[in-house]
């Protein structure tokens, strides 16, 4: 199995300004936030009986992103790195009788942020 991948994502959110009344009321200014991300990568695997182990990698680059800073009181700011690597290793299984599943471990690494995950799935056709 060779599964190349190329993708592009663009999301924009526009919030109008508002004013809250009553105890603890406040005001918020309007804002517009956009994110544009390109992705390039793929997976390579080899079928062994009903199991297909695979490895994958993807490079992600944010062409457009907000530069957020919440300060020390909010516990820090999110990553402002524009580039990240996403790596995965796992397997898919065809268990017969319309039952398929898989298990994957993955990590996303950038200059000032890292995450690790495990995900699994099971699919039953009826």
N, CA, C and O atoms as a GROMACS GRO file, in nm:
protein
  504
    1UNK      N    1   0.085  -0.117   0.000
    1UNK     CA    2   0.000   0.000   0.000
    1UNK      C    3   0.090   0.124   0.000
    1UNK      O    4   0.177   0.138   0.086
    2UNK      N    5   0.068   0.211  -0.094
    2UNK     CA    6   0.132   0.342  -0.098
    2UNK      C    7   0.019   0.443  -0.109
    2UNK      O    8  -0.061   0.438  -0.202
    3UNK      N    9   0.013   0.535  -0.014
    3UNK     CA   10  -0.098   0.630  -0.008
    3UNK      C   11  -0.042   0.771   0.007
    3UNK      O   12  -0.030   0.820   0.119
    4UNK      N   13  -0.008   0.839  -0.105
    4UNK     CA   14   0.041   0.977  -0.094
    4UNK      C   15  -0.072   1.072  -0.055
    4UNK      O   16  -0.189   1.042  -0.077
    5UNK      N   17  -0.035   1.186   0.002
    5UNK     CA   18  -0.136   1.280   0.052
    5UNK      C   19  -0.089   1.423   0.029
    5UNK      O   20   0.024   1.459   0.061
    6UNK      N   21  -0.177   1.504  -0.027
    6UNK     CA   22  -0.153   1.648  -0.037
    6UNK      C   23  -0.286   1.715  -0.001
    6UNK      O   24  -0.392   1.672  -0.045
    7UNK      N   25  -0.278   1.822   0.078
    7UNK     CA   26  -0.401   1.888   0.120
    7UNK      C   27  -0.381   2.035   0.149
    7UNK      O   28  -0.269   2.081   0.171
    8UNK      N   29  -0.490   2.107   0.147
    8UNK     CA   30  -0.489   2.249   0.179
    8UNK      C   31  -0.617   2.280   0.254
    8UNK      O   32  -0.726   2.237   0.215
    9UNK      N   33  -0.604   2.354   0.362
    9UNK     CA   34  -0.718   2.390   0.447
    9UNK      C   35  -0.718   2.540   0.466
    9UNK      O   36  -0.615   2.600   0.497
   10UNK      N   37  -0.834   2.602   0.448
   10UNK     CA   38  -0.849   2.744   0.476
   10UNK      C   39  -0.976   2.763   0.558
   10UNK      O   40  -1.084   2.720   0.518
   11UNK      N   41  -0.962   2.828   0.674
   11UNK     CA   42  -1.075   2.853   0.764
   11UNK      C   43  -1.069   2.998   0.809
   11UNK      O   44  -0.962   3.050   0.840
   12UNK      N   45  -1.183   3.063   0.810
   12UNK     CA   46  -1.190   3.199   0.862
   12UNK      C   47  -1.311   3.210   0.955
   12UNK      O   48  -1.415   3.150   0.931
   13UNK      N   49  -1.294   3.288   1.062
   13UNK     CA   50  -1.401   3.311   1.158
   13UNK      C   51  -1.410   3.460   1.184
   13UNK      O   52  -1.309   3.526   1.211
   14UNK      N   53  -1.530   3.513   1.175
   14UNK     CA   54  -1.551   3.656   1.200
   14UNK      C   55  -1.649   3.672   1.316
   14UNK      O   56  -1.761   3.620   1.312
   15UNK      N   57  -1.606   3.743   1.419
   15UNK     CA   58  -1.690   3.769   1.536
   15UNK      C   59  -1.724   3.917   1.540
   15UNK      O   60  -1.636   4.002   1.524
   16UNK      N   61  -1.850   3.948   1.561
   16UNK     CA   62  -1.894   4.087   1.575
   16UNK      C   63  -1.864   4.134   1.717
   16UNK      O   64  -1.852   4.053   1.809
   17UNK      N   65  -1.853   4.264   1.734
   17UNK     CA   66  -1.833   4.319   1.868
   17UNK      C   67  -1.962   4.302   1.950
   17UNK      O   68  -2.071   4.292   1.894
   18UNK      N   69  -1.947   4.300   2.082
   18UNK     CA   70  -2.063   4.280   2.169
   18UNK      C   71  -2.042   4.352   2.301
   18UNK      O   72  -1.930   4.388   2.337
   19UNK      N   73  -2.153   4.372   2.375
   19UNK     CA   74  -2.149   4.430   2.508
   19UNK      C   75  -2.244   4.349   2.596
   19UNK      O   76  -2.360   4.328   2.561
   20UNK      N   77  -2.192   4.304   2.711
   20UNK     CA   78  -2.272   4.231   2.808
   20UNK      C   79  -2.318   4.328   2.914
   20UNK      O   80  -2.248   4.423   2.948
   21UNK      N   81  -2.437   4.304   2.968
   21UNK     CA   82  -2.490   4.390   3.075
   21UNK      C   83  -2.507   4.308   3.202
   21UNK      O   84  -2.499   4.185   3.199
   22UNK      N   85  -2.531   4.374   3.311
   22UNK     CA   86  -2.552   4.306   3.438
   22UNK      C   87  -2.422   4.290   3.515
   22UNK      O   88  -2.318   4.345   3.477
   23UNK      N   89  -2.429   4.216   3.625
   23UNK     CA   90  -2.314   4.195   3.710
   23UNK      C   91  -2.207   4.118   3.633
   23UNK      O   92  -2.235   4.013   3.574
   24UNK      N   93  -2.086   4.170   3.634
   24UNK     CA   94  -1.975   4.103   3.565
   24UNK      C   95  -1.977   4.124   3.415
   24UNK      O   96  -1.901   4.059   3.342
   25UNK      N   97  -2.062   4.214   3.366
   25UNK     CA   98  -2.071   4.239   3.222
   25UNK      C   99  -1.943   4.298   3.167
   25UNK      O  100  -1.864   4.358   3.241
   26UNK      N  101  -1.923   4.283   3.042
   26UNK     CA  102  -1.805   4.336   2.976
   26UNK      C  103  -1.832   4.360   2.830
   26UNK      O  104  -1.947   4.354   2.785
   27UNK      N  105  -1.729   4.386   2.758
   27UNK     CA  106  -1.743   4.411   2.615
   27UNK      C  107  -1.632   4.337   2.542
   27UNK      O  108  -1.524   4.313   2.595
   28UNK      N  109  -1.661   4.303   2.419
   28UNK     CA  110  -1.562   4.237   2.334
   28UNK      C  111  -1.562   4.304   2.198
   28UNK      O  112  -1.667   4.334   2.142
   29UNK      N  113  -1.445   4.327   2.148
   29UNK     CA  114  -1.432   4.387   2.016
   29UNK      C  115  -1.446   4.283   1.907
   29UNK      O  116  -1.420   4.164   1.929
   30UNK      N  117  -1.487   4.327   1.792
   30UNK     CA  118  -1.496   4.236   1.679
   30UNK      C  119  -1.358   4.191   1.633
   30UNK      O  120  -1.260   4.264   1.649
   31UNK      N  121  -1.352   4.073   1.575
   31UNK     CA  122  -1.225   4.023   1.525
   31UNK      C  123  -1.249   3.925   1.411
   31UNK      O  124  -1.356   3.866   1.400
   32UNK      N  125  -1.149   3.909   1.328
   32UNK     CA  126  -1.152   3.813   1.220
   32UNK      C  127  -1.023   3.733   1.227
   32UNK      O  128  -0.914   3.790   1.226
   33UNK      N  129  -1.035   3.602   1.233
   33UNK     CA  130  -0.920   3.512   1.244
   33UNK      C  131  -0.922   3.416   1.125
   33UNK      O  132  -1.027   3.360   1.092
   34UNK      N  133  -0.807   3.398   1.062
   34UNK     CA  134  -0.796   3.307   0.948
   34UNK      C  135  -0.678   3.214   0.968
   34UNK      O  136  -0.576   3.251   1.027
   35UNK      N  137  -0.692   3.092   0.917
   35UNK     CA  138  -0.585   2.994   0.916
   35UNK      C  139  -0.582   2.931   0.777
   35UNK      O  140  -0.686   2.891   0.724
   36UNK      N  141  -0.464   2.924   0.717
   36UNK     CA  142  -0.444   2.856   0.589
   36UNK      C  143  -0.328   2.758   0.607
   36UNK      O  144  -0.216   2.800   0.638
   37UNK      N  145  -0.354   2.629   0.586
   37UNK     CA  146  -0.252   2.527   0.611
   37UNK      C  147  -0.239   2.434   0.491
   37UNK      O  148  -0.338   2.388   0.434
   38UNK      N  149  -0.114   2.407   0.452
   38UNK     CA  150  -0.084   2.309   0.349
   38UNK      C  151  -0.025   2.185   0.414
   38UNK      O  152   0.045   2.193   0.515
   39UNK      N  153  -0.054   2.068   0.354
   39UNK     CA  154  -0.005   1.942   0.408
   39UNK      C  155   0.048   1.856   0.293
   39UNK      O  156  -0.010   1.853   0.185
   40UNK      N  157   0.159   1.787   0.319
   40UNK     CA  158   0.220   1.699   0.219
   40UNK      C  159   0.280   1.579   0.290
   40UNK      O  160   0.360   1.595   0.382
   41UNK      N  161   0.242   1.459   0.248
   41UNK     CA  162   0.294   1.340   0.313
   41UNK      C  163   0.236   1.214   0.253
   41UNK      O  164   0.194   1.212   0.138
   42UNK      N  165   0.234   1.109   0.333
   42UNK     CA  166   0.177   0.983   0.287
   42UNK      C  167   0.199   0.870   0.385
   42UNK      O  168   0.261   0.888   0.491
   43UNK      N  169   0.146   0.753   0.348
   43UNK     CA  170   0.161   0.630   0.426
   43UNK      C  171   0.215   0.520   0.334
   43UNK      O  172   0.185   0.517   0.215
   44UNK      N  173   0.294   0.432   0.393
   44UNK     CA  174   0.344   0.315   0.322
   44UNK      C  175   0.318   0.194   0.412
   44UNK      O  176   0.352   0.196   0.530
   45UNK      N  177   0.257   0.091   0.355
   45UNK     CA  178   0.228  -0.030   0.431
   45UNK      C  179   0.242  -0.154   0.347
   45UNK      O  180   0.256  -0.146   0.225
   46UNK      N  181   0.238  -0.269   0.412
   46UNK     CA  182   0.252  -0.396   0.342
   46UNK      C  183   0.153  -0.495   0.403
   46UNK      O  184   0.153  -0.516   0.525
   47UNK      N  185   0.068  -0.556   0.320
   47UNK     CA  186  -0.034  -0.650   0.366
   47UNK      C  187   0.029  -0.784   0.399
   47UNK      O  188   0.100  -0.844   0.318
   48UNK      N  189   0.003  -0.830   0.521
   48UNK     CA  190   0.046  -0.962   0.567
   48UNK      C  191  -0.080  -1.033   0.615
   48UNK      O  192  -0.132  -1.002   0.722
   49UNK      N  193  -0.128  -1.128   0.536
   49UNK     CA  194  -0.257  -1.194   0.561
   49UNK      C  195  -0.365  -1.087   0.574
   49UNK      O  196  -0.384  -1.007   0.482
   50UNK      N  197  -0.437  -1.083   0.686
   50UNK     CA  198  -0.544  -0.984   0.701
   50UNK      C  199  -0.498  -0.854   0.769
   50UNK      O  200  -0.580  -0.764   0.790
   51UNK      N  201  -0.370  -0.842   0.803
   51UNK     CA  202  -0.317  -0.722   0.868
   51UNK      C  203  -0.232  -0.642   0.770
   51UNK      O  204  -0.160  -0.698   0.687
   52UNK      N  205  -0.240  -0.509   0.781
   52UNK     CA  206  -0.157  -0.420   0.700
   52UNK      C  207  -0.088  -0.321   0.793
   52UNK      O  208  -0.145  -0.217   0.825
   53UNK      N  209   0.035  -0.351   0.838
   53UNK     CA  210   0.109  -0.253   0.917
   53UNK      C  211   0.155  -0.140   0.826
   53UNK      O  212   0.180  -0.161   0.707
   54UNK      N  213   0.166  -0.018   0.882
   54UNK     CA  214   0.207   0.097   0.802
   54UNK      C  215   0.283   0.198   0.886
   54UNK      O  216   0.276   0.199   1.009
   55UNK      N  217   0.356   0.284   0.815
   55UNK     CA  218   0.419   0.402   0.873
   55UNK      C  219   0.378   0.519   0.786
   55UNK      O  220   0.354   0.504   0.666
   56UNK      N  221   0.371   0.636   0.846
   56UNK     CA  222   0.333   0.755   0.772
   56UNK      C  223   0.400   0.879   0.826
   56UNK      O  224   0.442   0.883   0.942
   57UNK      N  225   0.410   0.978   0.741
   57UNK     CA  226   0.466   1.106   0.782
   57UNK      C  227   0.399   1.216   0.700
   57UNK      O  228   0.359   1.194   0.586
   58UNK      N  229   0.388   1.334   0.760
   58UNK     CA  230   0.325   1.447   0.692
   58UNK      C  231   0.392   1.575   0.740
   58UNK      O  232   0.417   1.592   0.860
   59UNK      N  233   0.422   1.665   0.649
   59UNK     CA  234   0.472   1.798   0.682
   59UNK      C  235   0.354   1.894   0.672
   59UNK      O  236   0.278   1.889   0.575
   60UNK      N  237   0.339   1.980   0.771
   60UNK     CA  238   0.232   2.080   0.774
   60UNK      C  239   0.294   2.218   0.782
   60UNK      O  240   0.388   2.241   0.860
   61UNK      N  241   0.243   2.311   0.702
   61UNK     CA  242   0.292   2.449   0.704
   61UNK      C  243   0.172   2.543   0.706
   61UNK      O  244   0.083   2.532   0.622
   62UNK      N  245   0.170   2.634   0.802
   62UNK     CA  246   0.065   2.736   0.810
   62UNK      C  247   0.109   2.858   0.730
   62UNK      O  248   0.202   2.929   0.771
   63UNK      N  249   0.044   2.883   0.618
   63UNK     CA  250   0.074   3.000   0.538
   63UNK      C  251   0.015   3.126   0.603
   63UNK      O  252   0.074   3.234   0.596
   64UNK      N  253  -0.100   3.111   0.665
   64UNK     CA  254  -0.167   3.220   0.737
   64UNK      C  255  -0.209   3.164   0.872
   64UNK      O  256  -0.266   3.056   0.879
   65UNK      N  257  -0.181   3.239   0.980
   65UNK     CA  258  -0.223   3.197   1.114
   65UNK      C  259  -0.227   3.318   1.205
   65UNK      O  260  -0.152   3.413   1.185
   66UNK      N  261  -0.315   3.315   1.306
   66UNK     CA  262  -0.316   3.425   1.402
   66UNK      C  263  -0.195   3.415   1.494
   66UNK      O  264  -0.147   3.305   1.521
   67UNK      N  265  -0.147   3.526   1.540
   67UNK     CA  266  -0.037   3.530   1.635
   67UNK      C  267  -0.098   3.564   1.771
   67UNK      O  268  -0.116   3.682   1.804
   68UNK      N  269  -0.130   3.462   1.850
   68UNK     CA  270  -0.201   3.479   1.977
   68UNK      C  271  -0.104   3.485   2.093
   68UNK      O  272  -0.002   3.416   2.094
   69UNK      N  273  -0.137   3.569   2.193
   69UNK     CA  274  -0.056   3.579   2.313
   69UNK      C  275  -0.150   3.604   2.431
   69UNK      O  276  -0.209   3.712   2.441
   70UNK      N  277  -0.164   3.505   2.520
   70UNK     CA  278  -0.254   3.517   2.633
   70UNK      C  279  -0.182   3.563   2.760
   70UNK      O  280  -0.249   3.600   2.857
   71UNK      N  281  -0.052   3.561   2.762
   71UNK     CA  282   0.024   3.605   2.880
   71UNK      C  283   0.031   3.499   2.988
   71UNK      O  284  -0.026   3.391   2.975
   72UNK      N  285   0.103   3.532   3.094
   72UNK     CA  286   0.130   3.438   3.202
   72UNK      C  287   0.005   3.405   3.284
   72UNK      O  288  -0.006   3.294   3.336
   73UNK      N  289  -0.090   3.499   3.296
   73UNK     CA  290  -0.209   3.473   3.378
   73UNK      C  291  -0.296   3.363   3.321
   73UNK      O  292  -0.363   3.293   3.397
   74UNK      N  293  -0.297   3.345   3.190
   74UNK     CA  294  -0.380   3.242   3.127
   74UNK      C  295  -0.304   3.110   3.111
   74UNK      O  296  -0.358   3.017   3.051
   75UNK      N  297  -0.184   3.101   3.161
   75UNK     CA  298  -0.109   2.976   3.152
   75UNK      C  299  -0.024   2.965   3.028
   75UNK      O  300   0.019   2.855   2.993
   76UNK      N  301   0.002   3.075   2.961
   76UNK     CA  302   0.088   3.070   2.842
   76UNK      C  303   0.009   3.087   2.715
   76UNK      O  304  -0.114   3.100   2.717
   77UNK      N  305   0.078   3.086   2.605
   77UNK     CA  306   0.018   3.108   2.474
   77UNK      C  307   0.030   2.982   2.390
   77UNK      O  308   0.116   2.898   2.415
   78UNK      N  309  -0.056   2.968   2.289
   78UNK     CA  310  -0.045   2.854   2.199
   78UNK      C  311   0.079   2.866   2.110
   78UNK      O  312   0.142   2.972   2.104
   79UNK      N  313   0.112   2.759   2.044
   79UNK     CA  314   0.228   2.757   1.956
   79UNK      C  315   0.211   2.856   1.842
   79UNK      O  316   0.104   2.865   1.782
   80UNK      N  317   0.316   2.931   1.812
   80UNK     CA  318   0.315   3.020   1.696
   80UNK      C  319   0.407   2.967   1.586
   80UNK      O  320   0.436   3.040   1.491
   81UNK      N  321   0.451   2.843   1.598
   81UNK     CA  322   0.535   2.782   1.496
   81UNK      C  323   0.452   2.759   1.370
   81UNK      O  324   0.338   2.716   1.378
   82UNK      N  325   0.510   2.787   1.254
   82UNK     CA  326   0.438   2.770   1.128
   82UNK      C  327   0.457   2.630   1.068
   82UNK      O  328   0.379   2.591   0.980
   83UNK      N  329   0.556   2.555   1.112
   83UNK     CA  330   0.585   2.423   1.055
   83UNK      C  331   0.576   2.315   1.161
   83UNK      O  332   0.608   2.337   1.278
   84UNK      N  333   0.531   2.196   1.118
   84UNK     CA  334   0.522   2.082   1.209
   84UNK      C  335   0.536   1.953   1.129
   84UNK      O  336   0.503   1.947   1.011
   85UNK      N  337   0.586   1.850   1.195
   85UNK     CA  338   0.592   1.716   1.138
   85UNK      C  339   0.494   1.627   1.211
   85UNK      O  340   0.483   1.633   1.334
   86UNK      N  341   0.424   1.543   1.137
   86UNK     CA  342   0.326   1.451   1.193
   86UNK      C  343   0.371   1.310   1.153
   86UNK      O  344   0.388   1.282   1.034
   87UNK      N  345   0.392   1.223   1.251
   87UNK     CA  346   0.441   1.089   1.225
   87UNK      C  347   0.346   0.987   1.285
   87UNK      O  348   0.289   1.010   1.392
   88UNK      N  349   0.329   0.874   1.217
   88UNK     CA  350   0.235   0.774   1.264
   88UNK      C  351   0.287   0.633   1.231
   88UNK      O  352   0.359   0.613   1.133
   89UNK      N  353   0.249   0.540   1.315
   89UNK     CA  354   0.277   0.398   1.294
   89UNK      C  355   0.155   0.321   1.343
   89UNK      O  356   0.099   0.353   1.448
   90UNK      N  357   0.114   0.221   1.267
   90UNK     CA  358  -0.006   0.149   1.307
   90UNK      C  359  -0.033   0.031   1.216
   90UNK      O  360   0.053  -0.011   1.138
   91UNK      N  361  -0.154  -0.022   1.227
   91UNK     CA  362  -0.195  -0.131   1.140
   91UNK      C  363  -0.347  -0.125   1.119
   91UNK      O  364  -0.421  -0.076   1.204
   92UNK      N  365  -0.388  -0.176   1.005
   92UNK     CA  366  -0.529  -0.197   0.974
   92UNK      C  367  -0.551  -0.347   0.967
   92UNK      O  368  -0.460  -0.422   0.932
   93UNK      N  369  -0.672  -0.392   1.000
   93UNK     CA  370  -0.702  -0.534   0.999
   93UNK      C  371  -0.838  -0.559   0.936
   93UNK      O  372  -0.934  -0.488   0.964
   94UNK      N  373  -0.844  -0.660   0.851
   94UNK     CA  374  -0.970  -0.707   0.795
   94UNK      C  375  -1.000  -0.840   0.861
   94UNK      O  376  -0.940  -0.942   0.827
   95UNK      N  377  -1.094  -0.839   0.956
   95UNK     CA  378  -1.120  -0.956   1.038
   95UNK      C  379  -1.227  -1.047   0.983
   95UNK      O  380  -1.265  -1.145   1.047
   96UNK      N  381  -1.278  -1.017   0.863
   96UNK     CA  382  -1.379  -1.102   0.800
   96UNK      C  383  -1.519  -1.070   0.847
   96UNK      O  384  -1.538  -1.001   0.947
   97UNK      N  385  -1.618  -1.121   0.775
   97UNK     CA  386  -1.760  -1.101   0.807
   97UNK      C  387  -1.796  -0.954   0.821
   97UNK      O  388  -1.879  -0.918   0.905
   98UNK      N  389  -1.734  -0.867   0.741
   98UNK     CA  390  -1.766  -0.725   0.744
   98UNK      C  391  -1.708  -0.649   0.862
   98UNK      O  392  -1.752  -0.538   0.890
   99UNK      N  393  -1.611  -0.707   0.933
   99UNK     CA  394  -1.550  -0.641   1.048
   99UNK      C  395  -1.408  -0.596   1.010
   99UNK      O  396  -1.325  -0.677   0.968
  100UNK      N  397  -1.383  -0.467   1.027
  100UNK     CA  398  -1.252  -0.410   1.002
  100UNK      C  399  -1.214  -0.322   1.120
  100UNK      O  400  -1.300  -0.273   1.192
  101UNK      N  401  -1.084  -0.303   1.139
  101UNK     CA  402  -1.040  -0.218   1.249
  101UNK      C  403  -0.896  -0.176   1.231
  101UNK      O  404  -0.830  -0.212   1.134
  102UNK      N  405  -0.848  -0.100   1.327
  102UNK     CA  406  -0.711  -0.055   1.322
  102UNK      C  407  -0.669   0.010   1.451
  102UNK      O  408  -0.752   0.044   1.536
  103UNK      N  409  -0.538   0.026   1.466
  103UNK     CA  410  -0.480   0.090   1.583
  103UNK      C  411  -0.360   0.171   1.535
  103UNK      O  412  -0.282   0.124   1.452
  104UNK      N  413  -0.347   0.293   1.588
  104UNK     CA  414  -0.240   0.382   1.543
  104UNK      C  415  -0.184   0.462   1.659
  104UNK      O  416  -0.259   0.507   1.747
  105UNK      N  417  -0.053   0.481   1.660
  105UNK     CA  418   0.015   0.574   1.749
  105UNK      C  419   0.069   0.687   1.663
  105UNK      O  420   0.119   0.663   1.554
  106UNK      N  421   0.059   0.811   1.712
  106UNK     CA  422   0.104   0.924   1.632
  106UNK      C  423   0.163   1.034   1.719
  106UNK      O  424   0.140   1.038   1.840
  107UNK      N  425   0.238   1.121   1.656
  107UNK     CA  426   0.295   1.236   1.725
  107UNK      C  427   0.300   1.353   1.628
  107UNK      O  428   0.322   1.335   1.508
  108UNK      N  429   0.281   1.472   1.681
  108UNK     CA  430   0.294   1.596   1.604
  108UNK      C  431   0.402   1.678   1.673
  108UNK      O  432   0.391   1.708   1.792
  109UNK      N  433   0.506   1.714   1.598
  109UNK     CA  434   0.620   1.783   1.655
  109UNK      C  435   0.643   1.916   1.583
  109UNK      O  436   0.645   1.921   1.460
  110UNK      N  437   0.659   2.022   1.660
  110UNK     CA  438   0.698   2.151   1.604
  110UNK      C  439   0.800   2.215   1.697
  110UNK      O  440   0.837   2.156   1.798
  111UNK      N  441   0.844   2.334   1.664
  111UNK     CA  442   0.950   2.401   1.740
  111UNK      C  443   0.913   2.421   1.887
  111UNK      O  444   0.997   2.402   1.974
  112UNK      N  445   0.789   2.459   1.915
  112UNK     CA  446   0.750   2.489   2.052
  112UNK      C  447   0.624   2.415   2.098
  112UNK      O  448   0.554   2.462   2.188
  113UNK      N  449   0.596   2.299   2.036
  113UNK     CA  450   0.478   2.222   2.073
  113UNK      C  451   0.498   2.077   2.031
  113UNK      O  452   0.554   2.050   1.924
  114UNK      N  453   0.453   1.984   2.114
  114UNK     CA  454   0.452   1.843   2.076
  114UNK      C  455   0.330   1.776   2.136
  114UNK      O  456   0.286   1.810   2.246
  115UNK      N  457   0.274   1.681   2.062
  115UNK     CA  458   0.160   1.606   2.111
  115UNK      C  459   0.177   1.460   2.071
  115UNK      O  460   0.244   1.428   1.973
  116UNK      N  461   0.117   1.371   2.149
  116UNK     CA  462   0.123   1.228   2.125
  116UNK      C  463  -0.018   1.172   2.137
  116UNK      O  464  -0.097   1.219   2.219
  117UNK      N  465  -0.049   1.074   2.055
  117UNK     CA  466  -0.183   1.019   2.060
  117UNK      C  467  -0.187   0.873   2.019
  117UNK      O  468  -0.096   0.822   1.954
  118UNK      N  469  -0.294   0.808   2.058
  118UNK     CA  470  -0.326   0.672   2.017
  118UNK      C  471  -0.471   0.673   1.976
  118UNK      O  472  -0.556   0.729   2.045
  119UNK      N  473  -0.499   0.612   1.862
  119UNK     CA  474  -0.638   0.603   1.821
  119UNK      C  475  -0.666   0.466   1.762
  119UNK      O  476  -0.579   0.402   1.703
  120UNK      N  477  -0.785   0.423   1.781
  120UNK     CA  478  -0.828   0.295   1.730
  120UNK      C  479  -0.965   0.307   1.669
  120UNK      O  480  -1.040   0.400   1.700
  121UNK      N  481  -0.999   0.215   1.582
  121UNK     CA  482  -1.134   0.213   1.524
  121UNK      C  483  -1.176   0.073   1.494
  121UNK      O  484  -1.093  -0.016   1.477
  122UNK      N  485  -1.305   0.055   1.489
  122UNK     CA  486  -1.364  -0.071   1.449
  122UNK      C  487  -1.485  -0.038   1.364
  122UNK      O  488  -1.563   0.052   1.395
  123UNK      N  489  -1.500  -0.114   1.255
  123UNK     CA  490  -1.610  -0.090   1.162
  123UNK      C  491  -1.680  -0.222   1.138
  123UNK      O  492  -1.616  -0.323   1.108
  124UNK      N  493  -1.811  -0.221   1.153
  124UNK     CA  494  -1.892  -0.340   1.132
  124UNK      C  495  -1.994  -0.307   1.025
  124UNK      O  496  -2.078  -0.219   1.043
  125UNK      N  497  -1.988  -0.377   0.914
  125UNK     CA  498  -2.086  -0.358   0.806
  125UNK      C  499  -2.200  -0.458   0.826
  125UNK      O  500  -2.178  -0.577   0.847
  126UNK      N  501  -2.322  -0.406   0.819
  126UNK     CA  502  -2.439  -0.495   0.833
  126UNK      C  503  -2.548  -0.453   0.739
  126UNK      O  504  -2.655  -0.515   0.737
   0.00000   0.00000   0.00000
